[in-house]
Amino acid sequence: MKKLLTVLLAVLWAVSLKAQYTLSYQVKLDTVGHYLLVDLTYKADNPAAEEVTLNLPRWTPGYYEIMDYAKHLADFCASDAAGNAIAWKKEGMNRWKVTLPRDGVFQAAYRVYANRRDVGSSRVESEIAFVAPAGVFMHVDGDLNHPVKVTFELPSGWSKVSSGLLPDNGTTFTAPDFDTLYDSPFLLGNYATRHFIHKGHSYDFALETPDGLEDSGFEADFRSIVSAATRLMGDVPYDNYCLIHLGQGGGGLEHLNSQACYTDGTYRFPSRRAYLNFMGFTAHEYFHLYNVKCIRPAELWPFNYDREAVTPMLWVSEGLTCYYEFRLLRDSGIASADESLEQLNKYFGMYAPFEGQRHASLRQSSYDIWLNFMNADENERDVRVNYYFKGPVVGLLMDVAIRRKSGHSHSLDDVMRTLYYRCYKEEKRGFTEEEFWTLVADVAGGPVDDIRRLVDTTDDIDYNAWLEGTGLKVDTENWRIGLVDQPAPAEKAFLKELNLLD
C-alpha cells in the first residue's frame, strides 16, 4: 500500500510539474515576402527538465492529407531571457528540442512562408492574411491539453482579426488547449464584416470579397440553413459562429465554431444553379459541425498530429454530410424538390457511370483518402470510388431502407441524433464502426446486412429495386435520379416524407 501511494504521489507530482508553464505567441506579418514572423515565449514555474521539445503538426483536422507544415518554416532560433542564444537541435521533420535555461524561460523565433490558396494553409498578402493555425503554432510535445495565448501585431492600416475563437481584446486570443487553437483559423486585414444574432447565438461574417452580398440573399438563406439544421438535430453546439469567406479559389474546411471557404470572389452568381451549388457547399461545411466535429469516428479523437488518423468511417463523416447538404437546401426552403434532387444528381453522375466503383468500396475509400485526397491520378475514376460522390447516394438508400424497415417510424435522422446525443453529448467520445451498424439496426428495427453491403462491397446496386415504392426512379442510361411519372398515392406519401414533393 505504501509503495502504491508513493507511486501515485510521484505521478501526481510529475503531472503538476508538466502543467506549470505558460506558452504564448506574438505574430507579425511580412506582407511583401509572404511570411508570418512568429515569436514564442515559454516560461516554466518550476523548471525540472533540461530540454523542451516543440512539435509542429503534420496535418490539420478535416484536411485528410499529410501537409508536412515544417517545410514552410525557416530560420528557427532560440534564446534565453537576456537574448543570448541557447542550444537546440532538430528531431525528425517536425520537432525542435530546445535546451531549457535554469530560470525556465526561453524565446524561440521562426518564419513561416504563407503563400498558398487552400483552406489548410496560411496566406499573407499586401492587404489580407489567412492563418491556418496547425501550420504555424508549435505545442510542447505530448501536451496538447494546455492553454495558449496568441497576439497578432497588425501591419499599419489593418484593423480587423476574425475567428471563431473569441478575442481577449482586439488582437489577443486565448485557447484553452491546442486542439481548440488548431481548429480556429484567423482572418486579418481590412475586409467586410457582418454581425447578427440568430435564435440566441452570435454570428460573424468575415468576407474578403463581399461584392454582391447585399443583393444575393445569402445571409437570409444561411439563417434558414442554420434553422433547418437545428430542427433536424435539436441542438446548437456553439455559442458563437464565424464564417470566413475568402476570395477567388476553391475548397472549404469545417471547424467547431467556424468555417473557412474560398468563393468565386463575388456573390453575383452567373446562374441559379451556381448559387445553389454555393449554398450546398455552405450547408455542407455547416452540417460538419454535427457530423465529424461532434459525431466523430473513434479513430479521429484524440488527434495525433504526427500521423494519419486512419478510419473506415469517413464515408459517414463526409459522404453522409453530402446527403444532408442536399437535405438542408430542401428543408430550409432554399431549393425546390427538383433543384434538391439536382444537387444529389451532381454527385451521382460523378461515380455511377465509371468503373472505379467496381474496384473499391466506400469503406475502402475511407482508408485510401490519405493517399488520394489531393493526389488523384488521371485514372482515378477507373480504379477507385470517391466517398464524396457515392456517399450521399448511399445515404439516400439508407434513409429509404430505415424508413421502410421501421414501418416509417424512424429514419437516418434518428441515427445521427442518437450518435450526437449519446456519444458526443453524454459520453464525450467517438463511435466505432460496429457501434454504428448496431445503432442502424436498432433504429431500423431489424438486420441491416443489405444496407451494410452497399458500403463494404463493390457489388452492383440495383437502384430502382432499392427505391421501389418511394416515387423515385433512376435513369440508368443518363444516370439521373428523378420522380416517377404520375406517382401513386403511397408513393406521394413517401415523397412527402422525404420532402421531395412540391
NUKOL-773387 format. One record per residue (C-alpha): residue number from 1; residue in one letter; x, y, z. Coordinates in pm, whole numbers, plus 50000, padded with zeros to 5 digits. Layout:
BEGIN
[NUM, a, [X, Y, Z]];
...
//
This chain:
BEGIN
[1, m, [50000, 50000, 50000]];
[2, k, [50281, 50237, 50093]];
[3, k, [50458, 50160, 49764]];
[4, l, [50137, 50225, 49569]];
[5, l, [50087, 50556, 49746]];
[6, t, [50445, 50657, 49668]];
[7, v, [50398, 50579, 49301]];
[8, l, [50068, 50771, 49292]];
[9, l, [50224, 51076, 49454]];
[10, a, [50513, 51062, 49209]];
[11, v, [50271, 51054, 48916]];
[12, l, [50069, 51345, 49052]];
[13, w, [50389, 51542, 49114]];
[14, a, [50506, 51478, 48759]];
[15, v, [50170, 51584, 48615]];
[16, s, [50168, 51903, 48821]];
[17, l, [50518, 51986, 48706]];
[18, k, [50420, 51924, 48344]];
[19, a, [50136, 52174, 48366]];
[20, q, [50335, 52450, 48532]];
[21, y, [50441, 52657, 48235]];
[22, t, [50295, 52924, 48013]];
[23, l, [50320, 52939, 47637]];
[24, s, [50243, 53249, 47433]];
[25, y, [50293, 53370, 47077]];
[26, q, [50347, 53706, 46914]];
[27, v, [50287, 53709, 46538]];
[28, k, [50391, 53980, 46292]];
[29, l, [50343, 53980, 45915]];
[30, d, [50579, 54032, 45624]];
[31, t, [50327, 54126, 45356]];
[32, v, [50595, 54162, 45086]];
[33, g, [50771, 53830, 45138]];
[34, h, [50453, 53641, 45238]];
[35, y, [50579, 53541, 45581]];
[36, l, [50433, 53503, 45927]];
[37, l, [50700, 53611, 46177]];
[38, v, [50648, 53406, 46490]];
[39, d, [50790, 53467, 46838]];
[40, l, [50725, 53205, 47104]];
[41, t, [50777, 53258, 47478]];
[42, y, [50799, 52964, 47716]];
[43, k, [50804, 53016, 48094]];
[44, a, [50826, 52728, 48342]];
[45, d, [50731, 52800, 48704]];
[46, n, [50930, 52508, 48843]];
[47, p, [51183, 52406, 48576]];
[48, a, [51276, 52044, 48623]];
[49, a, [51353, 51923, 48271]];
[50, e, [51672, 52005, 48086]];
[51, e, [51507, 52023, 47744]];
[52, v, [51173, 52115, 47593]];
[53, t, [51059, 51958, 47266]];
[54, l, [50837, 52170, 47042]];
[55, n, [50612, 51997, 46790]];
[56, l, [50456, 52141, 46473]];
[57, p, [50164, 51933, 46336]];
[58, r, [50197, 51748, 46007]];
[59, w, [49826, 51783, 45917]];
[60, t, [49513, 51965, 46019]];
[61, p, [49176, 51803, 46103]];
[62, g, [48931, 51779, 45815]];
[63, y, [49209, 51805, 45558]];
[64, y, [49297, 51440, 45513]];
[65, e, [49645, 51487, 45376]];
[66, i, [49986, 51493, 45539]];
[67, m, [50082, 51856, 45482]];
[68, d, [50427, 51850, 45649]];
[69, y, [50392, 52213, 45752]];
[70, a, [50753, 52220, 45870]];
[71, k, [50864, 52251, 45506]];
[72, h, [50739, 52612, 45513]];
[73, l, [50931, 52701, 45832]];
[74, a, [51265, 52882, 45818]];
[75, d, [51525, 53045, 46045]];
[76, f, [51436, 52878, 46374]];
[77, c, [51642, 53011, 46664]];
[78, a, [51617, 53014, 47044]];
[79, s, [51747, 53245, 47317]];
[80, d, [51727, 53294, 47693]];
[81, a, [51551, 53580, 47869]];
[82, a, [51859, 53801, 47822]];
[83, g, [51866, 53741, 47449]];
[84, n, [52162, 53502, 47449]];
[85, a, [52148, 53217, 47201]];
[86, i, [52078, 52875, 47351]];
[87, a, [52133, 52532, 47203]];
[88, w, [51864, 52347, 47012]];
[89, k, [51851, 52058, 46769]];
[90, k, [51604, 51925, 46517]];
[91, e, [51445, 51586, 46571]];
[92, g, [51275, 51427, 46273]];
[93, m, [51079, 51652, 46043]];
[94, n, [50860, 51843, 46286]];
[95, r, [51028, 51860, 46629]];
[96, w, [51269, 52109, 46777]];
[97, k, [51441, 52021, 47107]];
[98, v, [51547, 52332, 47297]];
[99, t, [51788, 52340, 47594]];
[100, l, [51597, 52490, 47886]];
[101, p, [51781, 52768, 48079]];
[102, r, [51797, 52737, 48458]];
[103, d, [51530, 53002, 48508]];
[104, g, [51294, 52804, 48285]];
[105, v, [51242, 53084, 48033]];
[106, f, [51326, 53090, 47664]];
[107, q, [51210, 53252, 47342]];
[108, a, [51201, 53089, 47001]];
[109, a, [51158, 53268, 46672]];
[110, y, [51092, 53143, 46320]];
[111, r, [50933, 53242, 45990]];
[112, v, [50651, 53058, 45815]];
[113, y, [50615, 53106, 45442]];
[114, a, [50246, 53168, 45375]];
[115, n, [50153, 53189, 45010]];
[116, r, [49910, 52907, 44931]];
[117, r, [49543, 52944, 44840]];
[118, d, [49388, 52649, 45016]];
[119, v, [49196, 52632, 45344]];
[120, g, [49455, 52406, 45505]];
[121, s, [49737, 52656, 45453]];
[122, s, [49819, 53013, 45553]];
[123, r, [49835, 53306, 45311]];
[124, v, [49983, 53653, 45366]];
[125, e, [49925, 53923, 45105]];
[126, s, [49952, 54300, 45090]];
[127, e, [49603, 54366, 45230]];
[128, i, [49489, 54042, 45392]];
[129, a, [49615, 53733, 45572]];
[130, f, [49460, 53396, 45643]];
[131, v, [49619, 53197, 45925]];
[132, a, [49572, 52817, 45941]];
[133, p, [49695, 52758, 46299]];
[134, a, [49814, 52397, 46273]];
[135, g, [50087, 52505, 46031]];
[136, v, [50204, 52797, 46245]];
[137, f, [50193, 52726, 46619]];
[138, m, [50405, 52464, 46796]];
[139, h, [50291, 52281, 47108]];
[140, v, [50506, 52118, 47373]];
[141, d, [50542, 51761, 47255]];
[142, g, [50289, 51533, 47420]];
[143, d, [50096, 51817, 47587]];
[144, l, [49814, 51930, 47360]];
[145, n, [49584, 51989, 47656]];
[146, h, [49747, 52316, 47762]];
[147, p, [49625, 52676, 47727]];
[148, v, [49799, 52904, 47480]];
[149, k, [49784, 53276, 47408]];
[150, v, [49828, 53430, 47061]];
[151, t, [49872, 53801, 46989]];
[152, f, [49879, 53942, 46637]];
[153, e, [50067, 54265, 46562]];
[154, l, [49884, 54404, 46263]];
[155, p, [50054, 54599, 45983]];
[156, s, [49988, 54971, 45967]];
[157, g, [49635, 55041, 45847]];
[158, w, [49499, 54694, 45928]];
[159, s, [49226, 54687, 46190]];
[160, k, [49045, 54350, 46200]];
[161, v, [49102, 53996, 46321]];
[162, s, [48818, 53744, 46284]];
[163, s, [48794, 53392, 46418]];
[164, g, [48551, 53152, 46580]];
[165, l, [48779, 53186, 46882]];
[166, l, [48667, 53497, 47069]];
[167, p, [48939, 53757, 47146]];
[168, d, [49060, 53865, 47490]];
[169, n, [49083, 54203, 47318]];
[170, g, [49102, 54306, 46953]];
[171, t, [49418, 54114, 46862]];
[172, t, [49488, 53873, 47150]];
[173, f, [49325, 53531, 47176]];
[174, t, [49349, 53259, 47440]];
[175, a, [49267, 52899, 47353]];
[176, p, [49203, 52650, 47635]];
[177, d, [49412, 52388, 47453]];
[178, f, [49590, 52331, 47123]];
[179, d, [49311, 52123, 46970]];
[180, t, [49092, 52432, 47001]];
[181, l, [49362, 52660, 46861]];
[182, y, [49429, 52431, 46565]];
[183, d, [49055, 52429, 46494]];
[184, s, [49025, 52810, 46490]];
[185, p, [49157, 52983, 46175]];
[186, f, [49206, 53360, 46165]];
[187, l, [49144, 53627, 45903]];
[188, l, [49341, 53951, 45937]];
[189, g, [49320, 54276, 45744]];
[190, n, [49064, 54532, 45633]];
[191, y, [48777, 54330, 45495]];
[192, a, [48400, 54345, 45512]];
[193, t, [48229, 54211, 45824]];
[194, r, [47871, 54144, 45919]];
[195, h, [47729, 54054, 46260]];
[196, f, [47389, 53926, 46362]];
[197, i, [47213, 53732, 46635]];
[198, h, [47002, 53435, 46529]];
[199, k, [46791, 53250, 46785]];
[200, g, [47019, 53335, 47073]];
[201, h, [47352, 53269, 46903]];
[202, s, [47607, 53517, 46773]];
[203, y, [47726, 53509, 46409]];
[204, d, [48004, 53695, 46231]];
[205, f, [48085, 53706, 45861]];
[206, a, [48439, 53788, 45757]];
[207, l, [48436, 53849, 45382]];
[208, e, [48746, 53903, 45173]];
[209, t, [48546, 53989, 44860]];
[210, p, [48190, 54097, 44952]];
[211, d, [48085, 54210, 44605]];
[212, g, [47713, 54147, 44554]];
[213, l, [47647, 54014, 44903]];
[214, e, [47362, 54251, 44982]];
[215, d, [47165, 54152, 44671]];
[216, s, [47239, 53779, 44684]];
[217, g, [47011, 53672, 44966]];
[218, f, [47298, 53474, 45114]];
[219, e, [47261, 53596, 45473]];
[220, a, [46890, 53515, 45491]];
[221, d, [46947, 53175, 45329]];
[222, f, [47230, 53096, 45568]];
[223, r, [46999, 53168, 45860]];
[224, s, [46747, 52926, 45704]];
[225, i, [47015, 52657, 45682]];
[226, v, [47102, 52709, 46049]];
[227, s, [46735, 52683, 46144]];
[228, a, [46685, 52368, 45936]];
[229, a, [46990, 52200, 46090]];
[230, t, [46874, 52298, 46439]];
[231, r, [46530, 52149, 46375]];
[232, l, [46694, 51831, 46249]];
[233, m, [46941, 51784, 46535]];
[234, g, [46756, 51963, 46816]];
[235, d, [47066, 52142, 46944]];
[236, v, [47331, 52400, 46852]];
[237, p, [47685, 52303, 46959]];
[238, y, [47832, 52655, 46985]];
[239, d, [47770, 52996, 47137]];
[240, n, [47921, 53195, 46851]];
[241, y, [48000, 53109, 46489]];
[242, c, [48221, 53275, 46228]];
[243, l, [48202, 53238, 45850]];
[244, i, [48535, 53319, 45691]];
[245, h, [48474, 53362, 45319]];
[246, l, [48796, 53403, 45127]];
[247, g, [48836, 53535, 44775]];
[248, q, [48852, 53352, 44447]];
[249, g, [48964, 52994, 44478]];
[250, g, [48840, 52654, 44581]];
[251, g, [48787, 52444, 44888]];
[252, g, [48632, 52475, 45231]];
[253, l, [48709, 52343, 45575]];
[254, e, [48480, 52289, 45872]];
[255, h, [48558, 52392, 46228]];
[256, l, [48365, 52357, 46553]];
[257, n, [48299, 52729, 46576]];
[258, s, [48355, 52845, 46218]];
[259, q, [48401, 52756, 45855]];
[260, a, [48663, 52881, 45610]];
[261, c, [48569, 52870, 45241]];
[262, y, [48706, 53005, 44919]];
[263, t, [48446, 53158, 44690]];
[264, d, [48420, 53275, 44331]];
[265, g, [48532, 53617, 44452]];
[266, t, [48180, 53756, 44421]];
[267, y, [47824, 53685, 44530]];
[268, r, [47693, 53776, 44185]];
[269, f, [47644, 53422, 44064]];
[270, p, [47605, 53359, 43689]];
[271, s, [47307, 53126, 43734]];
[272, r, [47059, 52985, 43981]];
[273, r, [47249, 52656, 43967]];
[274, a, [47576, 52826, 44060]];
[275, y, [47409, 52990, 44360]];
[276, l, [47259, 52660, 44477]];
[277, n, [47598, 52490, 44440]];
[278, f, [47749, 52756, 44665]];
[279, m, [47469, 52726, 44920]];
[280, g, [47510, 52349, 44916]];
[281, f, [47880, 52399, 44980]];
[282, t, [47797, 52628, 45273]];
[283, a, [47540, 52382, 45409]];
[284, h, [47795, 52101, 45383]];
[285, e, [48056, 52283, 45591]];
[286, y, [47791, 52390, 45839]];
[287, f, [47650, 52039, 45892]];
[288, h, [48003, 51921, 45964]];
[289, l, [47955, 52095, 46299]];
[290, y, [47746, 51792, 46389]];
[291, n, [47883, 51523, 46162]];
[292, v, [48261, 51498, 46222]];
[293, k, [48324, 51778, 46472]];
[294, c, [48079, 51624, 46724]];
[295, i, [47972, 51292, 46571]];
[296, r, [48316, 51155, 46500]];
[297, p, [48466, 50812, 46430]];
[298, a, [48661, 50686, 46731]];
[299, e, [48986, 50696, 46535]];
[300, l, [48956, 51073, 46493]];
[301, w, [48978, 51154, 46863]];
[302, p, [49204, 51231, 47037]];
[303, f, [49408, 51365, 46747]];
[304, n, [49764, 51263, 46678]];
[305, y, [49905, 51538, 46457]];
[306, d, [50214, 51335, 46370]];
[307, r, [50042, 51066, 46161]];
[308, e, [49730, 50982, 45965]];
[309, a, [49406, 50924, 46155]];
[310, v, [49300, 50621, 45952]];
[311, t, [48937, 50515, 45986]];
[312, p, [48692, 50311, 45775]];
[313, m, [48416, 50559, 45862]];
[314, l, [48495, 50876, 45669]];
[315, w, [48217, 50780, 45430]];
[316, v, [47988, 50865, 45723]];
[317, s, [48168, 51188, 45808]];
[318, e, [48187, 51317, 45451]];
[319, g, [47951, 51111, 45238]];
[320, l, [47652, 51144, 45470]];
[321, t, [47729, 51513, 45514]];
[322, c, [47687, 51545, 45136]];
[323, y, [47347, 51376, 45174]];
[324, y, [47243, 51622, 45443]];
[325, e, [47378, 51906, 45234]];
[326, f, [47105, 51845, 44976]];
[327, r, [46853, 51775, 45252]];
[328, l, [46925, 52108, 45422]];
[329, l, [46880, 52300, 45099]];
[330, r, [46536, 52145, 45065]];
[331, d, [46431, 52157, 45432]];
[332, s, [46536, 52522, 45459]];
[333, g, [46313, 52616, 45166]];
[334, i, [46606, 52735, 44955]];
[335, a, [46570, 52466, 44688]];
[336, s, [46265, 52316, 44521]];
[337, a, [46225, 51938, 44509]];
[338, d, [46367, 51927, 44155]];
[339, e, [46657, 52155, 44250]];
[340, s, [46728, 51946, 44555]];
[341, l, [46745, 51627, 44351]];
[342, e, [46968, 51805, 44103]];
[343, q, [47219, 51859, 44384]];
[344, l, [47215, 51484, 44450]];
[345, n, [47246, 51410, 44078]];
[346, k, [47560, 51619, 44072]];
[347, y, [47728, 51357, 44289]];
[348, f, [47552, 51057, 44131]];
[349, g, [47689, 51141, 43790]];
[350, m, [48042, 51167, 43926]];
[351, y, [48069, 50799, 44014]];
[352, a, [47780, 50589, 43878]];
[353, p, [47893, 50579, 43510]];
[354, f, [48254, 50493, 43599]];
[355, e, [48441, 50168, 43652]];
[356, g, [48607, 50269, 43979]];
[357, q, [48309, 50165, 44192]];
[358, r, [48382, 49803, 44097]];
[359, h, [48739, 49825, 44227]];
[360, a, [48698, 49998, 44564]];
[361, s, [48421, 50008, 44823]];
[362, l, [48302, 50308, 45020]];
[363, r, [48467, 50158, 45326]];
[364, q, [48798, 50122, 45143]];
[365, s, [48778, 50478, 45014]];
[366, s, [48779, 50597, 45377]];
[367, y, [49121, 50439, 45425]];
[368, d, [49270, 50545, 45094]];
[369, i, [49170, 50910, 45118]];
[370, w, [49504, 50982, 45286]];
[371, l, [49669, 50875, 44961]];
[372, n, [49424, 51033, 44720]];
[373, f, [49274, 51344, 44881]];
[374, m, [49477, 51590, 44676]];
[375, n, [49686, 51343, 44478]];
[376, a, [49447, 51177, 44235]];
[377, d, [49594, 51026, 43919]];
[378, e, [49423, 51066, 43584]];
[379, n, [49282, 50712, 43617]];
[380, e, [49105, 50800, 43943]];
[381, r, [48750, 50716, 43833]];
[382, d, [48862, 50391, 43670]];
[383, v, [49015, 50230, 43980]];
[384, r, [48852, 50378, 44290]];
[385, v, [48537, 50541, 44419]];
[386, n, [48510, 50875, 44599]];
[387, y, [48302, 50881, 44916]];
[388, y, [48203, 51241, 44846]];
[389, f, [48016, 51115, 44539]];
[390, k, [47885, 50769, 44626]];
[391, g, [47832, 50853, 44995]];
[392, p, [47527, 51081, 44952]];
[393, v, [47355, 50834, 44718]];
[394, v, [47408, 50552, 44967]];
[395, g, [47282, 50796, 45230]];
[396, l, [46954, 50828, 45039]];
[397, l, [46924, 50449, 45006]];
[398, m, [46999, 50405, 45377]];
[399, d, [46739, 50663, 45470]];
[400, v, [46478, 50497, 45249]];
[401, a, [46562, 50149, 45386]];
[402, i, [46546, 50257, 45750]];
[403, r, [46211, 50427, 45697]];
[404, r, [46072, 50120, 45522]];
[405, k, [46214, 49863, 45769]];
[406, s, [46091, 50062, 46070]];
[407, g, [45740, 50099, 45931]];
[408, h, [45809, 50468, 45864]];
[409, s, [45859, 50538, 46234]];
[410, h, [46233, 50611, 46211]];
[411, s, [46489, 50743, 45962]];
[412, l, [46857, 50810, 45916]];
[413, d, [46796, 51132, 46113]];
[414, d, [46740, 50918, 46424]];
[415, v, [47080, 50755, 46373]];
[416, m, [47252, 51091, 46351]];
[417, r, [47069, 51234, 46652]];
[418, t, [47146, 50931, 46866]];
[419, l, [47514, 50944, 46778]];
[420, y, [47517, 51314, 46864]];
[421, y, [47342, 51291, 47199]];
[422, r, [47477, 50956, 47317]];
[423, c, [47839, 50958, 47203]];
[424, y, [47917, 51330, 47189]];
[425, k, [47695, 51498, 47448]];
[426, e, [47667, 51225, 47710]];
[427, e, [47974, 51002, 47676]];
[428, k, [48205, 51256, 47508]];
[429, r, [48368, 51010, 47273]];
[430, g, [48373, 50892, 46917]];
[431, f, [48180, 50594, 46778]];
[432, t, [48320, 50268, 46648]];
[433, e, [48229, 50101, 46321]];
[434, e, [48038, 49819, 46492]];
[435, e, [47854, 50065, 46717]];
[436, f, [47739, 50250, 46409]];
[437, w, [47595, 49942, 46241]];
[438, t, [47438, 49816, 46565]];
[439, l, [47266, 50152, 46602]];
[440, v, [47142, 50147, 46241]];
[441, a, [46993, 49804, 46306]];
[442, d, [46832, 49923, 46630]];
[443, v, [46675, 50224, 46459]];
[444, a, [46559, 50016, 46160]];
[445, g, [46417, 49751, 46389]];
[446, g, [46600, 49456, 46239]];
[447, p, [46906, 49332, 46047]];
[448, v, [47067, 49572, 45801]];
[449, d, [47314, 49341, 45627]];
[450, d, [47175, 49455, 45293]];
[451, i, [47250, 49819, 45376]];
[452, r, [47598, 49736, 45501]];
[453, r, [47680, 49561, 45174]];
[454, l, [47631, 49895, 44998]];
[455, v, [47926, 50023, 45198]];
[456, d, [48151, 49721, 45246]];
[457, t, [48143, 49570, 44897]];
[458, t, [48174, 49666, 44532]];
[459, d, [47855, 49479, 44440]];
[460, d, [47644, 49639, 44168]];
[461, i, [47350, 49833, 44312]];
[462, d, [47001, 49783, 44171]];
[463, y, [46896, 50141, 44244]];
[464, n, [46539, 50105, 44124]];
[465, a, [46484, 49799, 44344]];
[466, w, [46603, 49999, 44645]];
[467, l, [46379, 50292, 44551]];
[468, e, [46070, 50091, 44463]];
[469, g, [45760, 50244, 44616]];
[470, t, [45927, 50574, 44702]];
[471, g, [45817, 50771, 44397]];
[472, l, [46182, 50798, 44289]];
[473, k, [46349, 50626, 43996]];
[474, v, [46693, 50612, 43838]];
[475, d, [46757, 50664, 43468]];
[476, t, [47049, 50421, 43424]];
[477, e, [47127, 50547, 43074]];
[478, n, [47186, 50906, 43181]];
[479, w, [47249, 50823, 43548]];
[480, r, [46997, 51060, 43698]];
[481, i, [46760, 51034, 43995]];
[482, g, [46411, 51178, 43947]];
[483, l, [46042, 51131, 44022]];
[484, v, [45836, 50857, 43862]];
[485, d, [45564, 50959, 43620]];
[486, q, [45230, 51000, 43794]];
[487, p, [45327, 50866, 44139]];
[488, a, [45065, 50655, 44318]];
[489, p, [44918, 50780, 44649]];
[490, a, [45157, 50565, 44855]];
[491, e, [45450, 50695, 44652]];
[492, k, [45334, 51053, 44702]];
[493, a, [45321, 50989, 45075]];
[494, f, [45679, 50858, 45070]];
[495, l, [45795, 51158, 44864]];
[496, k, [45632, 51393, 45114]];
[497, e, [45805, 51208, 45396]];
[498, l, [46136, 51270, 45219]];
[499, n, [46026, 51630, 45149]];
[500, l, [46073, 51571, 44777]];
[501, l, [45729, 51666, 44654]];
[502, d, [45649, 52032, 44589]];
//
